[in-house]
Amino acid sequence: FRFCRIVHSRIPGRFLYPNSIVKDERNHCNLFVADHHNKAVRTVAVADGHVGTFVKSKLLYNIHGITQDRQGTLYLTANNAIITVNYNRREAVLLAGTSTHQHGLIDGGYLTASFSIVQEIVFVRENLLMVADLGNDKLRLIDLISCQYPQ
């Protein structure tokens, strides 16, 4: 094994429980950070460590996972919901599930689906997301074309 020296935090931003990071597909010099307790997605410039706030929203309560499609749209897991953030508008929008504390296990369209503490989110192929639904002990697929959960 090769060990590397851990450099103390040189990133000047104030994070409160940062727990997921993804590379910005549109600007490879930036990273997006899911900042849990700040209810925000933060940006970090790789070159100089500059930290900014990409979007902050009440919908991002209990934010955990983050991924991005080729067009730049961010997909996040927060509480019992899947949230999208358009790259240009920088606005958080509920895609599926509920932004309340209501737990459930219902497959269906975006407006009827329910989750229980969703964690990580990843594209398994274009237009097909997989989320880790911790409270239901399930891995669940979300088809972005049909707006359904494949069986």
Disulfide bonds with the S-S distance in Angstrom:
none
